[in-house]
Amino acid sequence: MTPAGVVAFCARRGTGKSTLAARLDGRGYSLWADDAVAWVPSDDGAETWSDRGVAAQRTLATVFVVDRADAQDVRSGELDVRTVSGGSALTSVLPHAHPHTPDDETRRREFVTRYLHLAARVPIVRVRFRPDPERIDALCDAFERLIDSIAAAVALPR
């Protein structure tokens, strides 16, 4: 959670989402959700609610799609960051989505429509990093700078 809203991490199992979130929580970014960020489309993008006992809704500021990179692609403790849009944004987040009733054609259509809305209205950022237990603090530093810069950009008047 940032002053500009919720930042969500999505990644395959074992990528390090929970480790990263716990480390960032220790740095003053409050955890908003444990396993999934529930959201609904809104005029401004998407509104989320917490599974951690917080009653209020918050704006979804950014979705980070996190992947592990090979050693030759990214140096330890650094991030390869790319904002994605359009079809690339949709195909980045859709594999991490959880449809509730995949056999119902109407619900499936609504599901895809919601994700099209998300991809069009919420910044989607692909982040690749090389895991290195010796450099977890450097990795958290890099994520913290990225979160702060995106939160500042989202908070600017439109």
N, C-alpha and C positions, 0 to 999 in steps of 0.2 A: 504494500500500500504506500503510495506517495501522495504528496499534497495535490497532484493533478489527477489522481485516481488510482485504480488498481492496475498493476502490471501482471499479466498472466504468463506463465511458462508452460509450453507444451513440448513434449519430447517423448521419444520411445522410452520404455521401461529400462532402468539402469543407466540412464544418461547423466543423472546427478541433480535432477530437479529438487528433490527433497534436501539434499546436502546444501545446495546453493541457497534455497529458501531459508533454511535454518541459519546459515551463516549471515545472510542479509538481515534476518530477524534480529540476530545478535548485534547488528550495526544500526538498529533503530527503525528498520522497515518492518511494519507489523504484518504478520501472516494474515491473509484474508481467507484462504481456503486450503484444505489439505490435499485432496486428490483431484478435485474438479472445480472449475469456476463456473457457477451457474449464471447465465446471462439471458437478457431479453433485448430485442432490438429497441432502440429509442430514436428520437429525432436527431440527437447528437451523436449517435453511434450505438452504444450498448450500455445497459445498466446491469450491475452485478449485485449479488447478495452473498453474504458470508455464511460459511458453515461452522463458524467459530463463535456463535452467540452474539454477533454484532447485529443490531436490529435495522440499521439504516442501509439503504442501497448506495452504491458508489458507481461512478462512471468507469468503464473499462478504458484505460488510457492507451494501452499498448498490449499486443500479444507478441511474445518472443517465442519463436519456433527454434528450439535449441537442438543442435546436432554435434556429435563428436567429430573432430577432424583428424586426419592422418598427420603424423609428425612433420612431413614435408610441406603440408599446407598451411599450418599455423604454428607459430612458436609458442612454447609453454608460457602460460600466464597471459596470453594475448587472445583477442577475439577477432574473428572475421565477421564483420557486421554488414548486412545488406538489407535495405528496406525493399520489400516486395509489394507489388500492387497487381490489380487486375486478376487474371487467371492464375498467375503464380501465387498470389496471396491466398486465393481460394484453395488451390491444390496443396499449399503449405499447411493450412489449418485443418482441412477436412479429414485427413487420416487420424487426427487426434480427437475427433468429435465422437459423441456417443448418442446415436439415434435411439429413441425409446421404442418405437414400433416400426422396424424396418420393413415389415410385410404389408403395411397399410400405405397404398399409393398416395392418398391425400396427405398423410402425415409425412411421408418421405418428401413430397413436393414442398411442404411447409418447412421442413428441416433444411433442404437445400436453399430455399429462399432466404431463410434466416442467416445462413452462412454466406450467401452472396451479399447480404446487407452488411454483415460483419466485415467481410473482405473489402467492401467499398468505403466503409465509414470509420474503421478503427485501424490505426497504423499496425501493420504486420511486419515484424523485423526478424529476419533469419540470422541466427547467431551460431557460428561454429567455433569450437574451442578444442584444444588438445588437453585431455585430462592428465593431470600430473599432481599427485597427492602432495608433493613437496612444494607446489606453487599454488595451492588453493587460495591463500590470502591474496596473491597477485591476481588470480582469476576473479575473486570477489571484488577487488579494487576496480578492475576493468568493468565488471558488470555494474558496480555502483556508479561509476562515471557515466556509463551508457544510460542507466535508468534516470539519473539526475538530468542529463542533457535532454532526453526525450520528455521527461516530466516538465522541464522548463519550456520546451517548445510547445507542448500541448497546452500549457497554462497561458500562453500568450494570447492576447485578445485577437479575435478573428475579424 
